[in-house]
Amino acid sequence: MAEVKIKPLADRVVVRPLTDEEAGNVSAAGIILPESAKKDQPGEGIVVAVGEGKLTDDGKRLEISVKEGDRIVYSKYGYDEIKVDDKEYFIVSEGSILAIIK
């Protein structure tokens, strides 16, 4: 995995959204399914960087439950988009991560 020049803070993770091919949005004939077919579905991506964890009131860090390389499902509206070196990434709070895909 290529090194990402982003270090998320606290309980945030940096996610590379899946390509249409990776997400299964391309038909067997090679036709890319339109956004309307994916409407209201949560997003999927690969975790590329993880913050140190949320700091509690008593000064302890809570460990984040995902790690680099995990394929995750995240809330459709629970991220911020950024672009680094012409690549699109999402910064997602751990609370917006719905599942890890095994």
NORSULCOR-V808001 format. One record per backbone hydrogen bond with DSSP energy under -0.5 kcal/mol. CO is the residue of the C=O (numbers start at 1). NH is the residue of the N-H. If there is no record, write none. Layout:
BEGIN
co: {CO:CO}
nh: {NH:NH}
END
This chain:
BEGIN
co: {6:9:10:11:12:13:14:14:15:15:16:19:20:20:21:25:27:31:34:34:35:36:38:43:44:45:46:47:49:54:54:56:60:61:62:67:70:70:71:72:73:73:74:75:78:80:82:84:87:89:90:90:91:92:93:94:96:96:99:100:101}
nh: {8:12:53:94:51:92:48:49:17:90:46:23:24:25:24:33:30:27:37:38:38:39:41:74:18:72:16:69:14:56:62:59:56:63:54:70:47:72:101:45:98:99:43:78:93:91:89:87:84:82:15:92:80:13:96:97:75:98:73:102:71}
END
